């Protein structure tokens, strides 16, 4: 059975799974008396506090749940960092290849490629210009 009220006094402590959170307002006459006694005399306040200290106080936060959340967040940050490092490495490799390809294109060396039919095609001026433009776009995107 679930309730927002304390269990009756005849229920044994071992049978109570979880106590309701302690409110700031006195909910029972005993708590009201303890509050009025606290304002009346400090010695009575200490004794009233000792009477209520037997009950566990709930902070409203589950430390185990918070630890799991923190661990999951740390793992996610580490995963993102690893992905960023891989992306940076890939960009660096693409930049190197593009610069090497651009140097080859600008050197004037005769170049060729293999088409879809498996035939060798030599680059003419138009094909060389198109490849130079494409390679420059890769350099602009990767080499920042």
Buried (B, 14 or more C-beta within 10 A) or exposed (E): EEEEEBBEEEEEEEEEEEEEEBEEEEBEEEBEEBBEBBEEEEEBBEEBEEEEEEEEEEEEEEEEEEEEEEEEEEEEEEEEEEEEEEEEEEBEEBBEBBBEBBEEBEEEEEBEEEEEEEEEEEBEEEBBEEBBEEBEEBBEEBEE
